[in-house]
Amino acid sequence: MPTWAIIPVKRLRGAKSSLSQTLTPEQRWELVLCMLADVLNALRETSMKALVVSPDDGVLDFADEHGAACLKEPGLELNEALKLAIRHVSTKGADSVLIMPADLPLLKVADIENILAMASLHKDVVIAPSKANGTNALFLRPPDIIELKFGGESFPLHVAECLKRDINPHVYRSPTTATDIDEAADLLSVETLGLGTRTYNFLRSLASEMSTEGPNRRA
């Protein structure tokens, strides 16, 4: 039975507000879409089916153009939106899911393959922590095996959920899955390690634009 990847994306308006001192609202919207494209491109190379769940029509139109299935949610809290998505893919025959945020522009095909390879049991969980102790990838078989705890430092919460159900989770650690984009310093990681990604090309175009406009430009 297939594994579905589920990628939740918030509304573009107000996206990545933590970067508001560095990028304009329009640039932040474009950054979100570039990162989503990079995640979908990595998934496409694995032949995994992908579902983007979002309340934003612009995000869903973009995801559809990039070959992903789409599910509109009415602005639910993140974990509730993910539960909705899990129910949706379960009706499509999914026996497992891989939940990932859209802001993983350094994600590699090898990361996805390694996570899937770690799951060998009928009931299994694989967790990839973020650099800030959040959860940047969560493989679940079956899809409802644990309660979702996304938000903030969710990695130890997901581990605790597993142990509460007598499940020994696998932990996958990789710089490319740990690096999500929340702060200006994170953009430097993409410029250093993200050659060949759409996000890298976008950031390089911004750098070129800023150098042309001069030092007095305000983001």
C-alpha positions as CSV (number, residue, x, y, z in Angstrom):
1,M,0.0,0.0,0.0
2,P,1.3,3.5,-0.8
3,T,2.8,6.0,1.5
4,W,1.5,9.5,1.0
5,A,3.5,12.6,1.8
6,I,1.5,15.4,3.5
7,I,2.8,19.0,3.3
8,P,0.9,21.6,5.3
9,V,1.2,25.2,4.1
10,K,-0.2,28.3,5.9
11,R,-1.7,31.3,4.2
12,L,0.7,33.3,2.1
13,R,-0.4,36.5,3.7
14,G,1.7,36.9,6.8
15,A,4.0,34.0,5.8
16,K,7.4,33.8,7.5
17,S,6.8,37.0,9.5
18,S,10.0,36.2,11.4
19,L,11.8,37.3,8.2
20,S,10.0,40.6,8.0
21,Q,13.1,42.6,8.7
22,T,14.9,40.9,5.8
23,L,12.3,40.3,3.1
24,T,9.2,42.2,1.9
25,P,5.8,40.4,2.1
26,E,5.9,39.6,-1.6
27,Q,9.5,38.2,-1.3
28,R,8.4,36.0,1.7
29,W,5.4,34.7,-0.4
30,E,7.8,33.8,-3.2
31,L,10.2,32.2,-0.8
32,V,7.4,29.9,0.6
33,L,6.5,28.8,-2.9
34,C,10.1,28.2,-3.9
35,M,10.7,26.0,-0.8
36,L,7.4,24.1,-1.5
37,A,8.6,23.5,-5.1
38,D,11.9,22.1,-3.8
39,V,10.1,19.7,-1.4
40,L,7.7,18.6,-4.1
41,N,10.6,18.1,-6.6
42,A,12.4,15.8,-4.1
43,L,9.2,13.8,-3.5
44,R,8.5,13.5,-7.2
45,E,11.9,11.8,-7.7
46,T,10.8,9.1,-5.2
47,S,7.5,8.5,-7.1
48,M,5.7,9.2,-3.8
49,K,2.2,10.7,-3.9
50,A,2.1,14.2,-2.3
51,L,-0.8,16.0,-0.8
52,V,-0.6,19.8,0.0
53,V,-3.1,20.9,2.6
54,S,-3.7,24.7,2.9
55,P,-6.4,27.3,3.4
56,D,-4.7,29.4,0.6
57,D,-6.0,29.1,-2.9
58,G,-2.8,30.5,-4.3
59,V,-0.8,27.8,-2.6
60,L,-3.1,25.1,-3.8
61,D,-3.0,26.3,-7.4
62,F,0.8,26.3,-7.2
63,A,0.9,22.8,-5.8
64,D,-1.5,21.6,-8.5
65,E,0.8,23.0,-11.2
66,H,3.6,21.1,-9.6
67,G,1.8,17.7,-9.7
68,A,0.6,17.5,-6.1
69,A,-2.8,16.6,-4.9
70,C,-4.5,19.4,-3.0
71,L,-6.8,19.7,-0.1
72,K,-8.3,23.0,1.1
73,E,-8.8,23.4,4.8
74,P,-10.8,26.2,6.4
75,G,-7.9,27.7,8.5
76,L,-7.7,25.0,11.1
77,E,-5.0,24.7,13.8
78,L,-2.0,22.8,12.3
79,N,-2.6,19.4,13.9
80,E,-6.3,19.5,13.1
81,A,-5.5,20.3,9.5
82,L,-3.1,17.4,9.4
83,K,-5.7,15.0,10.8
84,L,-8.1,16.2,8.0
85,A,-5.4,15.4,5.5
86,I,-4.7,12.0,7.0
87,R,-8.4,11.1,6.8
88,H,-8.3,12.2,3.2
89,V,-5.3,10.1,2.1
90,S,-6.7,7.1,4.1
91,T,-9.7,7.1,1.8
92,K,-7.2,6.9,-1.1
93,G,-5.7,3.7,0.3
94,A,-2.7,5.1,2.2
95,D,-1.4,2.8,4.9
96,S,1.3,5.2,6.0
97,V,2.1,8.9,5.8
98,L,5.2,11.1,5.8
99,I,4.4,14.6,7.2
100,M,6.8,17.4,6.4
101,P,6.7,21.1,6.4
102,A,7.1,23.1,3.2
103,D,10.2,25.0,4.4
104,L,12.8,22.3,3.8
105,P,14.6,23.6,0.7
106,L,17.6,21.4,1.4
107,L,15.6,18.2,1.5
108,K,17.3,15.4,-0.5
109,V,15.8,12.3,-2.2
110,A,18.2,10.3,0.0
111,D,16.6,11.8,3.1
112,I,13.1,10.5,2.0
113,E,14.5,7.1,1.0
114,N,16.4,6.8,4.3
115,I,13.4,7.6,6.4
116,L,11.2,5.1,4.5
117,A,13.9,2.5,4.8
118,M,14.0,2.9,8.6
119,A,10.4,1.9,8.9
120,S,10.3,-1.9,8.7
121,L,7.4,-2.9,11.0
122,H,3.7,-3.1,10.5
123,K,3.4,-0.4,13.2
124,D,6.3,2.1,13.0
125,V,7.2,5.7,13.6
126,V,10.2,7.6,12.2
127,I,10.9,11.2,13.5
128,A,13.4,13.7,12.0
129,P,14.0,16.5,14.5
130,S,14.5,20.1,13.5
131,K,17.5,22.2,14.7
132,A,15.2,23.8,17.3
133,N,13.9,20.5,18.6
134,G,10.7,20.6,16.5
135,T,9.6,17.9,14.0
136,N,10.6,18.3,10.4
137,A,9.5,14.8,9.2
138,L,7.2,12.3,10.8
139,F,6.6,8.9,9.2
140,L,3.5,7.1,10.6
141,R,2.4,3.6,9.9
142,P,-0.6,3.3,10.3
143,P,-1.3,7.0,9.8
144,D,-3.2,7.4,13.1
145,I,-0.7,5.5,15.2
146,I,0.1,8.4,17.5
147,E,-1.5,11.8,18.4
148,L,0.0,14.6,16.5
149,K,1.9,17.3,18.5
150,F,3.3,19.6,15.9
151,G,4.1,23.2,17.0
152,G,7.1,24.4,19.0
153,E,9.4,21.8,20.4
154,S,7.4,18.9,19.2
155,F,10.2,16.3,18.8
156,P,10.2,15.2,22.5
157,L,6.4,15.3,22.5
158,H,6.2,12.9,19.5
159,V,8.7,10.6,21.2
160,A,6.6,10.7,24.4
161,E,3.5,9.8,22.4
162,C,5.3,6.8,20.9
163,L,6.5,5.6,24.2
164,K,3.1,6.0,25.7
165,R,1.9,3.5,23.1
166,D,4.8,1.1,23.5
167,I,6.4,2.1,20.2
168,N,10.1,2.6,19.9
169,P,10.5,5.4,17.4
170,H,13.4,5.6,15.0
171,V,15.1,9.0,14.9
172,Y,16.5,10.2,11.6
173,R,19.1,13.0,11.9
174,S,20.4,14.9,8.9
175,P,21.5,18.5,8.3
176,T,19.2,18.7,5.3
177,T,16.1,17.7,7.2
178,A,17.0,19.7,10.3
179,T,17.4,22.9,8.4
180,D,14.0,24.7,8.1
181,I,13.8,28.4,7.3
182,D,12.6,30.6,10.1
183,E,15.4,33.2,10.7
184,A,17.6,35.3,8.5
185,A,20.6,33.2,9.5
186,D,18.8,30.1,8.0
187,L,18.9,31.8,4.6
188,L,22.7,31.6,4.7
189,S,22.4,27.8,4.9
190,V,20.5,27.7,1.7
191,E,23.1,30.0,0.0
192,T,25.8,27.7,1.2
193,L,24.3,24.2,0.8
194,G,21.3,24.7,-1.6
195,L,23.0,25.0,-5.0
196,G,20.6,23.7,-7.6
197,T,17.4,24.4,-5.7
198,R,14.7,26.8,-6.7
199,T,15.1,28.5,-3.3
200,Y,18.8,29.0,-3.8
201,N,18.2,30.6,-7.2
202,F,15.6,32.9,-5.7
203,L,17.8,34.1,-2.9
204,R,20.7,34.7,-5.4
205,S,18.4,36.8,-7.6
206,L,17.5,38.9,-4.5
207,A,21.1,39.4,-3.7
208,S,21.8,40.5,-7.2
209,E,18.8,42.9,-7.1
210,M,19.9,44.4,-3.8
211,S,23.5,44.9,-5.0
212,T,22.1,46.7,-8.1
213,E,19.8,48.9,-6.1
214,G,22.4,49.8,-3.6
215,P,22.7,49.8,0.2
216,N,19.8,52.2,0.9
217,R,17.1,49.8,-0.2
218,R,14.7,48.8,2.5
219,A,13.3,45.3,2.5
